[in-house]
Amino acid sequence: MTLLAERPTRQAMTHTRPPEFRLRSEMQFAALPTAVVCAQLFVTYALDAWRLDALVPAAHDIATKLVMRAVRTTGITDPHPRRVELDDLKLIVVRLLVIEQRLIIEVADSDPTFDLSAEGGGLDAVPRLCRRWNYYAAKTGGKVVWGELLLSTSAPALDQMQELALSPLPKRVPNREPVDPIEVMDDPGMLRRVCDGLRAIDDDSPGGDDMR
């Protein structure tokens, strides 16, 4: 993998997306510390479904860094926030896109500013993990920070990945084989002997009459 990173600049807000996405999956999370683990699970599940297992470790780390920063700048970092702090809770969107031979990991938050030099930026490792990375202004407000990975040569073709993403869950097939009816015992004599046997066990048990 070529480790070529684009350092974001103030003019980087003009990023333009390609007009068509071959594969896309996204999920929203509350801007809380728990969003990090939830985003990790989402990335792992989506890439496994697309058979891009080889990219899971790098994509996992990129999403972790981007979501941690988004929580730090727009959300609540206290693992046990007060109820009043949750009234105006912001959301984070984690989005995965497959375009041609590239996987794009995007994390959108509500803060329109981007200051890489800010204390605790948390993105030092992203340039080492991504082929490219940058950010752009979201049309609905805030910003989107993204990182790009190249698909490996062993990755399935895009048509195969798209077919996997669109394939429905397997349906249950009813068992049409004839089922034998359940035999019901209707023998008063047998039932009486069973009851007598149970009473005998009760009489022989430790404690005898005291247990009744």
C-alpha positions in Angstrom: 0.0 0.0 0.0 1.3 3.4 -0.9 1.4 5.7 2.1 0.7 9.0 0.5 -1.2 11.5 2.7 -2.8 14.7 1.7 -2.5 17.3 4.5 -5.7 19.2 4.8 -5.5 22.9 4.1 -8.0 25.8 4.5 -8.7 25.5 0.7 -9.6 21.8 1.1 -13.3 22.5 1.6 -14.0 22.2 -2.2 -13.7 18.4 -2.3 -16.0 16.9 -5.0 -17.3 13.3 -4.9 -17.6 11.1 -7.9 -21.2 11.0 -9.2 -21.8 7.3 -8.6 -21.1 5.0 -5.7 -20.8 1.3 -6.4 -21.3 0.3 -2.7 -22.4 2.4 0.2 -23.2 1.8 3.8 -23.6 4.2 6.7 -24.8 4.4 10.3 -25.5 7.2 12.8 -24.2 7.2 16.4 -24.7 9.5 19.3 -21.5 11.5 20.0 -20.6 9.6 23.1 -17.6 7.4 24.0 -19.6 4.3 23.1 -19.7 5.5 19.5 -16.1 4.3 19.0 -16.9 0.6 19.8 -20.2 0.8 17.8 -18.3 2.2 14.7 -15.7 -0.5 15.0 -18.4 -3.2 14.9 -20.1 -1.5 12.0 -17.0 -1.3 9.9 -16.1 -4.9 10.6 -19.5 -6.2 9.8 -19.8 -4.2 6.5 -16.4 -5.1 5.2 -16.9 -8.8 6.1 -20.2 -8.7 4.2 -18.4 -7.2 1.1 -15.6 -9.8 1.5 -13.0 -7.1 2.1 -11.6 -8.8 5.2 -8.0 -7.8 4.4 -9.0 -4.1 4.8 -10.7 -4.6 8.2 -7.6 -3.8 10.4 -6.7 -0.6 8.6 -10.3 0.6 8.2 -11.0 -0.3 11.8 -8.1 1.9 13.0 -9.0 4.8 10.7 -12.6 4.8 11.8 -11.5 4.7 15.4 -9.3 7.7 15.1 -11.9 9.8 13.2 -14.8 8.9 15.5 -12.7 9.6 18.6 -11.9 13.1 17.3 -15.5 13.7 16.3 -16.7 12.8 19.8 -14.0 14.9 21.4 -14.9 18.0 19.3 -18.7 17.7 19.1 -19.9 15.3 21.8 -19.6 14.3 25.4 -16.4 12.5 26.5 -17.6 11.7 30.0 -18.5 8.0 30.1 -21.2 8.7 32.7 -22.8 12.0 31.5 -25.6 13.7 33.5 -29.1 13.5 32.0 -29.2 17.2 31.3 -26.1 16.9 29.1 -28.0 14.5 26.8 -30.7 17.0 25.8 -28.7 18.5 22.9 -26.7 15.5 22.0 -25.0 15.6 18.6 -24.8 12.8 16.1 -21.9 11.3 14.1 -22.3 9.6 10.8 -19.8 6.8 9.8 -20.0 6.1 6.0 -18.2 3.4 3.9 -18.0 3.8 0.1 -16.4 1.6 -2.5 -15.6 3.4 -5.7 -13.7 1.5 -8.4 -10.7 0.1 -6.5 -10.9 2.3 -3.5 -12.5 2.1 -0.1 -13.5 5.5 1.4 -14.1 5.8 5.2 -16.0 9.0 6.1 -16.9 10.4 9.5 -19.3 13.4 9.5 -19.9 15.6 12.6 -21.6 18.9 13.3 -18.4 21.1 13.8 -17.6 23.0 10.5 -14.1 23.9 11.6 -11.0 21.7 11.2 -7.8 22.5 13.1 -5.2 19.8 12.7 -2.9 21.6 15.1 -5.4 21.7 17.9 -4.3 20.0 21.1 -5.4 16.4 21.2 -6.2 16.3 17.5 -5.9 12.5 17.5 -5.2 12.2 13.7 -1.4 11.6 13.8 -1.8 8.0 12.8 -4.3 8.6 9.9 -1.7 9.7 7.3 0.2 6.5 8.0 -2.9 4.3 7.5 -4.4 6.0 4.5 -3.4 6.3 0.9 -5.0 9.8 0.9 -7.1 11.7 3.4 -8.8 15.1 3.6 -12.0 16.8 4.6 -14.9 18.8 3.1 -17.9 20.8 4.2 -21.1 18.9 4.4 -24.1 20.4 2.7 -26.2 20.0 5.9 -23.6 21.8 8.0 -20.5 20.5 9.8 -17.7 18.7 8.0 -16.7 15.2 6.8 -13.2 13.8 7.3 -12.3 11.0 5.0 -9.6 8.5 4.5 -8.9 6.3 1.4 -7.6 2.7 1.1 -6.8 0.7 -2.0 -8.6 -2.6 -2.5 -6.2 -5.5 -2.7 -5.8 -7.5 -5.9 -7.4 -10.4 -4.2 -10.6 -8.5 -3.4 -13.7 -9.8 -5.2 -15.0 -7.8 -8.3 -17.3 -4.9 -7.6 -20.2 -6.7 -9.2 -19.7 -9.6 -6.8 -19.5 -7.3 -3.8 -22.7 -5.4 -5.0 -24.5 -8.7 -5.4 -23.5 -9.7 -1.8 -24.6 -6.4 -0.5 -28.0 -6.7 -2.2 -28.7 -10.4 -1.6 -31.5 -11.0 0.8 -31.3 -13.1 3.9 -32.0 -16.8 3.3 -35.6 -17.7 3.7 -36.9 -20.6 5.9 -38.0 -23.5 3.8 -41.1 -25.3 5.3 -40.8 -29.0 6.0 -43.4 -30.6 3.7 -42.7 -34.1 4.8 -45.7 -35.8 6.4 -45.5 -35.8 10.2 -46.8 -38.8 12.2 -49.6 -37.8 14.6 -48.8 -37.9 18.3 -50.2 -40.9 20.0 -52.3 -40.0 23.1 -52.5 -42.6 25.9 -56.0 -43.2 27.1 -55.6 -46.1 29.5 -57.1 -45.4 33.0 -55.5 -48.5 34.4 -52.0 -47.4 33.4 -52.6 -43.9 34.7 -53.7 -45.4 38.1 -50.6 -47.5 38.4 -48.4 -44.5 37.6 -50.1 -42.4 40.3 -49.8 -45.3 42.8 -46.1 -45.5 42.0 -45.6 -41.8 42.6 -47.4 -42.0 45.9 -45.1 -44.9 47.0 -42.0 -42.8 46.1 -43.4 -40.0 48.2 -44.1 -42.3 51.2 -40.6 -43.7 51.0 -38.9 -40.4 50.8 -37.0 -38.9 53.9 -39.5 -37.1 56.1 -42.5 -39.2 55.2 -45.7 -37.6 56.2 -43.9 -34.4 57.3 -43.3 -33.5 53.7 -47.0 -33.5 52.7 
